[in-house]
Amino acid sequence: MLNIGFIGTGIMGKPMAKNLQNAGYTVYFSEHFEPVPADLLGEKGFACPNPAAVAEAADIIITMVPDTPHVADVLFSEQGILKGLTADKVVVDMSSISPIETKVFAEKVEAVGAWYVDAPVSGGEVGAVAGTLSIMAGGRDEIFERVKPLFEVMGQNITLVGGNGDGQTCKVANQIIVALNIEAVGEALLFASKAGADPAKIRQALMGGFASSKILEVHGERMVKGTFDPGFRISLHQKDLNLALTGARELQLNLPNTATAQELFNTCAALDGSNWDHSAMVKALEHMSNHSIRG
């Protein structure tokens, strides 16, 4: 089997790497930033001192880090992946970053004879653990087919959207939809609670109708119970909506509801909630209404 490099073992990356190991792949990790989690090391997991060493050891190198500058650093720093790449190896970035910068990164990687696929994911920690992530890829058809068996270990809904950068564009669109759905669920449950109804019962009833959604199911329950440990941190969703709003300015688009969702996340951040799960957007709505759906 192919040797895999995996850089970024956070909330999402760690279970994704673990699923690859469970499928039989040997995975190489970098300790340039922090030690590799102990439960990833052993017969199918090896620590390398830096990303360049990971690239030397692996046939396909996956990155799963927070933001565009982190990907740039892992790829192009003095001991970055590019230093260890040789012809025909593949870099797969599964982070959520700028579509514009992604195209630049792909050009630099392919200039040395290697290949690049951008493949951001959706599904949160739950999907990462279960191996049910949605994966939206951008790259060449034949390279996508080469890495698809890895995607099938980590996800279920796997789509080649188009060329390099198109996967990241799809992820930005996904994050717009998710944020606006969180806002809608939060407003609905807040309205129900302020009107004197039980928001848990309201959610249960709505789950059987046209308003049903994954957001209502998972994040609505978090809102009702007040369980806001991340999942997916507000700070990361702020980053993704910033990509959307920056892109909208460049494309001369108006995304008014996306801007509103970002302001609600900004309110959460002002309440020291940057590390809350993004379902905690409801706390911004509660703050402005001086009413909590949890009583």
Solvent accessible surface area in square Angstrom, and as a share of the most:
residue,aa,sasa,rsa
1,M,158,0.71
2,L,73,0.36
3,N,51,0.26
4,I,0,0.00
5,G,0,0.00
6,F,1,0.00
7,I,6,0.03
8,G,21,0.20
9,T,28,0.16
10,G,46,0.44
11,I,60,0.30
12,M,26,0.12
13,G,1,0.01
14,K,66,0.28
15,P,22,0.14
16,M,0,0.00
17,A,0,0.00
18,K,72,0.31
19,N,26,0.13
20,L,0,0.00
21,Q,16,0.07
22,N,111,0.57
23,A,47,0.36
24,G,24,0.23
25,Y,20,0.08
26,T,26,0.15
27,V,0,0.00
28,Y,41,0.16
29,F,2,0.01
30,S,15,0.10
31,E,70,0.31
32,H,80,0.36
33,F,170,0.71
34,E,91,0.41
35,P,105,0.66
36,V,12,0.07
37,P,33,0.21
38,A,87,0.68
39,D,80,0.41
40,L,2,0.01
41,L,71,0.35
42,G,44,0.43
43,E,150,0.67
44,K,75,0.32
45,G,3,0.03
46,F,92,0.38
47,A,48,0.37
48,C,14,0.09
49,P,95,0.60
50,N,20,0.10
51,P,4,0.02
52,A,13,0.10
53,A,22,0.17
54,V,0,0.00
55,A,0,0.00
56,E,116,0.52
57,A,37,0.28
58,A,1,0.01
59,D,53,0.28
60,I,2,0.01
61,I,0,0.00
62,I,0,0.00
63,T,0,0.00
64,M,29,0.13
65,V,23,0.13
66,P,59,0.37
67,D,36,0.19
68,T,18,0.11
69,P,90,0.56
70,H,86,0.38
71,V,0,0.00
72,A,31,0.24
73,D,77,0.40
74,V,6,0.04
75,L,1,0.00
76,F,54,0.22
77,S,39,0.25
78,E,144,0.65
79,Q,105,0.47
80,G,0,0.00
81,I,0,0.00
82,L,51,0.25
83,K,125,0.53
84,G,4,0.04
85,L,16,0.08
86,T,80,0.47
87,A,75,0.58
88,D,76,0.39
89,K,32,0.14
90,V,1,0.00
91,V,0,0.00
92,V,1,0.00
93,D,1,0.00
94,M,1,0.00
95,S,2,0.01
96,S,15,0.10
97,I,0,0.00
98,S,15,0.10
99,P,27,0.17
100,I,98,0.50
101,E,68,0.31
102,T,0,0.00
103,K,102,0.43
104,V,58,0.33
105,F,8,0.03
106,A,4,0.03
107,E,122,0.55
108,K,97,0.41
109,V,0,0.00
110,E,43,0.19
111,A,86,0.67
112,V,68,0.39
113,G,33,0.32
114,A,1,0.01
115,W,63,0.22
116,Y,2,0.01
117,V,0,0.00
118,D,0,0.00
119,A,0,0.00
120,P,0,0.00
121,V,4,0.02
122,S,25,0.16
123,G,45,0.43
124,G,22,0.21
125,E,65,0.29
126,V,101,0.58
127,G,4,0.04
128,A,0,0.00
129,V,91,0.52
130,A,65,0.50
131,G,10,0.10
132,T,57,0.33
133,L,0,0.00
134,S,32,0.21
135,I,2,0.01
136,M,14,0.06
137,A,0,0.00
138,G,0,0.00
139,G,6,0.06
140,R,113,0.41
141,D,97,0.50
142,E,106,0.47
143,I,4,0.02
144,F,11,0.04
145,E,105,0.47
146,R,92,0.34
147,V,0,0.00
148,K,63,0.27
149,P,65,0.41
150,L,3,0.02
151,F,1,0.00
152,E,99,0.45
153,V,39,0.22
154,M,0,0.00
155,G,3,0.03
156,Q,133,0.59
157,N,95,0.49
158,I,31,0.16
159,T,66,0.38
160,L,49,0.24
161,V,67,0.38
162,G,26,0.25
163,G,36,0.34
164,N,33,0.17
165,G,0,0.00
166,D,53,0.27
167,G,0,0.00
168,Q,1,0.00
169,T,74,0.43
170,C,46,0.27
171,K,11,0.05
172,V,19,0.11
173,A,47,0.36
174,N,33,0.17
175,Q,8,0.04
176,I,35,0.18
177,I,107,0.54
178,V,25,0.15
179,A,0,0.00
180,L,51,0.25
181,N,50,0.26
182,I,1,0.00
183,E,22,0.10
184,A,59,0.46
185,V,13,0.08
186,G,0,0.00
187,E,84,0.38
188,A,45,0.35
189,L,0,0.00
190,L,19,0.10
191,F,154,0.64
192,A,8,0.06
193,S,17,0.11
194,K,134,0.57
195,A,76,0.59
196,G,69,0.66
197,A,42,0.33
198,D,70,0.36
199,P,15,0.09
200,A,41,0.32
201,K,129,0.55
202,I,53,0.27
203,R,43,0.16
204,Q,120,0.53
205,A,74,0.57
206,L,61,0.31
207,M,58,0.26
208,G,75,0.72
209,G,40,0.39
210,F,217,0.91
211,A,63,0.48
212,S,46,0.30
213,S,39,0.25
214,K,142,0.60
215,I,19,0.10
216,L,5,0.03
217,E,67,0.30
218,V,41,0.23
219,H,20,0.09
220,G,0,0.00
221,E,69,0.31
222,R,48,0.17
223,M,0,0.00
224,V,31,0.18
225,K,130,0.55
226,G,28,0.27
227,T,74,0.43
228,F,20,0.08
229,D,122,0.63
230,P,43,0.27
231,G,8,0.08
232,F,32,0.13
233,R,66,0.24
234,I,0,0.00
235,S,39,0.25
236,L,37,0.18
237,H,0,0.00
238,Q,35,0.15
239,K,29,0.12
240,D,1,0.01
241,L,0,0.00
242,N,79,0.41
243,L,32,0.16
244,A,6,0.05
245,L,31,0.15
246,T,47,0.28
247,G,21,0.20
248,A,5,0.04
249,R,162,0.59
250,E,105,0.47
251,L,126,0.63
252,Q,168,0.75
253,L,102,0.51
254,N,122,0.63
255,L,48,0.24
256,P,79,0.50
257,N,89,0.46
258,T,3,0.02
259,A,40,0.31
260,T,63,0.37
261,A,0,0.00
262,Q,20,0.09
263,E,106,0.47
264,L,10,0.05
265,F,0,0.00
266,N,57,0.29
267,T,34,0.20
268,C,0,0.00
269,A,31,0.24
270,A,84,0.65
271,L,64,0.32
272,D,133,0.69
273,G,0,0.00
274,S,40,0.26
275,N,100,0.51
276,W,59,0.21
277,D,0,0.00
278,H,14,0.06
279,S,0,0.00
280,A,0,0.00
281,M,0,0.00
282,V,0,0.00
283,K,58,0.25
284,A,0,0.00
285,L,14,0.07
286,E,12,0.06
287,H,107,0.48
288,M,119,0.53
289,S,52,0.34
290,N,141,0.72
291,H,48,0.21
292,S,38,0.24
293,I,8,0.04
294,R,81,0.30
295,G,101,0.97
